Amino acid sequence: MTTTTSTTTHGTHGPVHERHVDAPTIPLGRVVRVELRKMFDTRSGFWLMASLVIVGVVATIGTILFAPDDQLTHNTFAAAIGFPMTIVLPIIAILAITGEWSQRTGLTTFTLVPNRRRVLLAKIVSSVVVGIAAMLVALVVGVAGNVVGTAVTGTDRVWDLSVAQFGTIVIGSLLCLLTGTMLGMVIRNSAGALVTYFVLTLVLPTVFGILAANQPDFVDIRPWVDAELARSFLFEGPPQGEQWAQVAVTAGLWLVLPALLGLRAVLRSEVK
Amino acid sequence: MITIDSLTKKYGRTTVVDGVSLVARPGRVTGFLGPNGAGKSTTMRMVVGLTKPTSGSSTVAGRPFHDLPNPGRDIGVMLDASAQHAGRSGREILTIVQQMLGLPGRRVDEMLDLVSLNRAEADRRVGNYSLGMRQRLGIATALIGNPGILMLDEPANGLDPAGIRWMRDLLRDFADRGGTVLLSSHLLREVEVIADDIVMIGHGRVVCEGSKADLVRSVGTVARADDTATLRRALHAAGIDTTVSDEGGVTTTAEPAHVGHVAFAAGIALTELRTADGGLEDMFLELTADTQREDTHPKMLRRERAAA
């Protein structure tokens, strides 16, 4: 960072200079830090983030109270906490993008950083950082839940969540989160993107399910086109060979492809 | 310096900005004047890359905007003071900009002081701000990077008379210290008071531009004496053509000083001597008459004023 003598003045004295001689380009790290801050610094943003922790704790308590004693294992806790997070994380990712349009803050953001790719990259990085942090919180809460839960019920502690399994859960959650990012870029409107997200995750799988029930031929095709189904392999223990391919194909179809269209739209769209 | 070179923006068949060129120079306040919907905001958005021009180009401090390494340090921009997240406090909005630009944290308090937003106001959510407070916050955001150039879209909107005076003094001082100011307005009075250079735009086209001094001079002088005929004769003798306006004053294209000297030499006591009434306003209305939404003809307006 440069120290120009002019910035030390109040801003109302002394001559005004046309250009700051060696003003360096804004580093990406700084854009990421600011974008992270913007995710927390409104009331809605704060409670969205807080809800990640609250949901984790509530899910843990619920598991202790309602799950059969013999199922009080680390895996159960992890699943109970992880599922609600896959709903909250995409919302966070969506709002991080759409707010620039819906709240019109893009007028300032894209004027301070005219390179929109850079802003988008920073938003994706900060969303992923939040996602991974949330997963780690879930892991810790799950451990605590398992320790407390088994102590309360007097059952044996079962640590059946492998590192590989946790890894695939993180990947699955990040895919959910990035789907939110993608929708934000494609739709650029908070309400529209949120509704579309729930259509994609709730309505579409139902349609696929009905299709599979009535068209026996579709059963084999379904895992290659149903992103929700393919993603569930990641949450139900490490996927097997072909399932990885199905995860990749559906992610390409429902995530990467539309994200590229969204990127194009964001770079070209008018910010008003 | 802001240089705009034949910027054009078309939406389908509609041309919103049609080959607009202008230069905003250091040390001067340039007023970008035009009725609502004339294309002022679109032009400004094109300068900072928020809207892609159909053709044409622009530079800020000699470079295309997207080539500026840290644009907020070179140019302070306020396009719409209301375009802020309603859930953030004024202080938070300034802090975001301060951090993005890599400035010391004390700049936030300095700017709050500069625009007279007190602690309590600064910590309030922007959703509860009046338009005037938003404008002040917008000015603070524009100035926080200590830029040499300011580009403000309708900065006086929503300010009370004292606020307008404050804004005027602030921008005047900024330009006097060598800064470049480009501001837009649909109110002629506002621009007339503060601008050194004026660019008038109507229907996406520049219809008139020049220094305010030149524009005022080209309109002429109104003079009055008890005996209008004697005054006219004296002026004609000095080679000055005259007409008698609707209100009975003698209108000439000569400068007020010249008219005054001629009258004095002829021993005529002037009861009134000033630049032509409305000055820029008549020109503004005439130049934009066919492009304005309201059907106001300047001549009709003048008669109404005379009747009132």
Interface residues (C-beta under 8 A of the other chain):
Chain A: M1 T4 S6 T7 T9 H10 G11 T12 G14 P15 V16 H17 E18 R19 H20 A23 P24 T25 I26 R30 V31 R33 V34 R37 K38 D41 T42 R43 S44 G45 G99 Q103 R104 T105 G106 L107 T108 F110 T111 L112 V113 P114 N115 R268 E270 V271 K272
Chain B: M1 P26 R45 V48 G49 L50 T51 K52 A61 G62 F65 H66 L68 P69 N70 P71 G72 R73 D74 V77 L79 D80 S82 A83 Q84 H85 A86 G87 R88 E92 I96 V97 Q99 M100 L101 G102 L103 P104 R107 E110 M111 D113 L114 T141 L143 I144 N146 G148 I149 L170 D173 F174 R177 G178 G179 T180
